[in-house]
Amino acid sequence: MGIRTPLVRAALVAMLLCGAVLALSACGTGFDAQTNRVYTAGVGSNHRGDTVDILNALFVENADETATLSAGLLALEPGGDAVTGVEVTTQDGQSIESSLDEPISLAFDELHLTGEEAEVVVSGANFLAGDFVQVELAFETSAPISIDVPVVARDDAYDEVAPAPNPGTTPAEEPSEAPS
């Protein structure tokens, strides 16, 4: 007789089908899988809004009790927008001195990186690498946005983030590096 009896064959087919269903169902995780969400790999904080996105926002510590804001800002409305003010506080509400020399113009659908120049700088002794600070950005046309932003230590990963300008100088007056 062997394995060819109808009952044994039906049992083998059922086991093979169950194994195939289990193997194939492991390939997908449904519509709520991580692949259907925005991937956030960076250290910084993100705020996705209706009119402005703030992407990978963080402050990079400088050597002189200052930190430079590094963030991607994206205006989502035709006509763009502009950052007109910045207020920064510690998590317990202490004010941190912040400077925004001039409004940051945001063109529609064009990512603006704030860290390439020291456009937003905070200073004081009441924040350190590892802390989170609360940043409120005011805009020309959009409602203000508040976001908790980490402060990170300056290392090789943040070489392209501009340090704070020296007090009393403009970027054109800052000393250049001597050739090595």
N, C-alpha and C positions, 0 to 999 in steps of 0.2 A: 504494500500500500504506500508507504513512504509519506512524503510531505505533500503529495498531490491531492489529498482529500479536500473537498470543497470547504469544510469548516476550517482547516489549517490555513488554506490559501486566503480565506476571508480575514482571518486573524492577522496574517502577515501583511496583507494590504492595508488593514486598519492601522497597524503599528507604523507602517511606512508613511501613511498619510498624516498621522499624528506627529511623527518626527519632522516631516516636511513643513507642516503648519507651524510648529514651534520654531524651527530654524528660520523660516521666512518672516515670522512675526517679530523676531529679534532684530530684523533689519530696519524697522520703522518704529517710531515712538508716538505717532499721532500728530495732530495739528498743533499741539502745544509744545512741540520739540524746540530745543534751544536754537535750531537753525531758522526758526521763524521769528526770532527776536534780534534786535540790534546787538552785535557782539561788542562788549566793552572790555578790551584787554588792558587799557592803560591804568595808571595809578590815579589819575585825576578824576574829577567829578563831572557828570554830564547833566544837562537840563535840556530836555526836548520840549519846545514850546510851539505855540501856534504862529508866532511872529519872528522869534529869534531862537536859535539853538546855541547852547554853550557846551563845547565839547572838550573833554580831557583838561578841565581847569585845575590848575595847581599853582602854588607859589613856590619858587625855587629860592632857597636861602642864599644870601650873599654874605661876604665876610664882615660886613659893617653894620649888623643888626637891621638889615633891610632884606626884602625879598621881592622878586619880580614875578608878576602874574604871567603865566604861560597858559594860553587857552585858544581854542578855535572858536571864532564867533561867526555865525552864519545867519544872515537876514533872509527870512522866508517870504517876505512880502515884496511885490514889485515896488520899485521906488527906493528900496533899501531902508536903512535906519542909521542911527549913530549913537554910540555910548557917550552920554553927556555927564555922568557922575558915577563915583564909586565910593561906597561906604563899607568899611571892614570892621568887624568886631570879633572878639574872642568868643568862645562858646558860652562863657559866663557873662557876656554883655559889655566887657570893657572895650572902649573904642581904640582902634589901631589907626595911627596916622597913615593916610593914603594920599597918593598924588596921581592925578590925571592931568597932564600938562595941557592937552587940547582934546576936543572930542575925537573919538575914533569912528571914522566913517565906515559903514558896512554896506557894500554893494549887494544888490539882490543876487542870491544864489551863488555867492563867491566867498569862499572861506577866508577869513582874516585871522592870521596868527599873531597874537599879542606879544609873544615872547621874543620875537626877532629883534625888536627894539624895546627898550624899557618904557613902555607906554603907561603901565600901571605899576607903581612901586609902593610897598608899605614899609614903614619903619617903626622900630620900637623894640623894647626888651620883653614884651608880654606875649611873644609867640616863639616857638622853636620847631625844628623839624620833628615831624610826628604828630604835631597838633593839627586840629581842623579849625579853620576860621570861617565866619559867616560873611559872605560878600553879597552886597546888594548893588546891582548895576542899574543905573537910570538910563533911559533911552529917550531919544528925540520924539518918537511916535509910539513906541510900544510901552506897555506897562512895565514897571520895575520888576526885576527878577532877583530873587534871593536864592543862594546856593551855598552849601557847606563845601569848603575847598580844603584839601590837605596842604600842609607845608612840608616840603621835602628838602633833604640836604643836597647841596650842589655836588654832583659827581660827573663822571664822563658822559653819562646819559643826557645830561642837561648842558653840555658845552655850548649849544647853539642858542640857549636862552641868555639874553643880554643881562649883564649885571646892572645894578643901579648906577646912573651917572654920578660922577664925583660932584659933591655939593659945590655950587657956584660956577660950574662949567656947563657948556653946552656940548652935545655930542661932537661937534666939529673941533672943539678946543681940547678934548680929552687926548692925553698922550698916546701915541701909537707905540706898538711893541717894536723893540729894536730887533733887526734881523739876527738870527743865530748862526 
